[in-house]
Amino acid sequence: MKGKIIKGIAGFYYVHAVDVGHAVDVGHAPGTVYECKAKGVFRKDHRKPLVGDDVEMDVLDEAQKKGNIRELLPRHSELIRPAVANVDQALVIFAITKPQPNFNLLDRFLVMMQQQDIPCIICFNKQDIDEEGKKEDYRAIYEQAGFRTITVSAARQEGIDTIQELLRGKTTTVAGPSGVGKSSLVNCLQSGTVMETGSISEKIERGKHTTRHSELISIAQDTYILDTPGFSSLGLFRLEKEQLAEFYPEFAPFEKYCRFGGCSHISEPVCGIKAAVAEGEIPQIRYENYCLLYDELKNQRKY
C-alpha cells in the first residue's frame, strides 16, 4: 500500500494512505492514517524518513491501524528547514499590520526558498485592519520581483478561495513569523478547526508560538499543507555575496547599465541598480535589504 508521511514523532510515522476503500476525517480528503515504524534498513543506509515522503507500507493490524514502512519512494524535492520532502511550493504569510511586516525576514525566506528551487506565494493577512491602505504598496513591491502576492483576511475569510485554488493538487509548506494569523488561515482551509491558535501580545506585538511540530494536513484530494513553527530569524546558508543579486529578480533589467562587471551595486559609481532605486524603479526597501544581506554575507567568514 502507498501513502504519504504526514507526521513523525518519537520514531513513529503517521502515514496517510489514500488507496483504501474507506475514509476517516482528515480534512476533505479520503483515506486513513496508519501509525508506522520504519524498517531498520533505513537506519543502516543512513536514510531518514521525512514528513512529506511518499512510501510503500505493509499493514500489520487493520483494526488498530498499525503498519510498517518498507520503502521510501524517490523524492522530487527536499527542504532543509523545515525538514520535509516533496514540497511543491511555499506560502509565506505576513501581516499587513499588527505586527508590522519585517521585510528583511521576508526577503531572507524568499532567498532561502529560491536557493532550493521552491516557488513562493506571498500572502499578506489582516487586510480588514489595513487602515493605512498599505496592502497595494506591499503587493506591488513583491509582484515586481516576480512573486505571486495576495492579500487576505482570515478574520473575515476574505481571499480564502484564492488560496485554496493556488494550493490545489500540491504540497505546500506554510511559514511566517508568529502572530501574523498563520494558524487561523490554516484553519480556514480545513473543514474544521484542528490547529491551536495563539494571541497577539499588544505590548510587544509578537505572537505566541502555537505550532510545535511539522505536520502535513490533508485538505483535499492530493492537496497537503505543512504548517511549521513560527520563525523570528533566518540565517543565509551556502551563499556567496556575489550570488545574492541573482535572488533579486527585479535587478536583472538594470544590471546592463552598471559600468563594472561584477558590480556589487553598493559602492561602485555608475551602477544601474542604484540609479533604478533613485528613480523609483526598484523599491527602496528591497534594495536596503539587499545591502544588509550583502554585508552579512561579506562578514560571515569572520566568525
Disulfide bonds with the S-S distance in Angstrom:
none
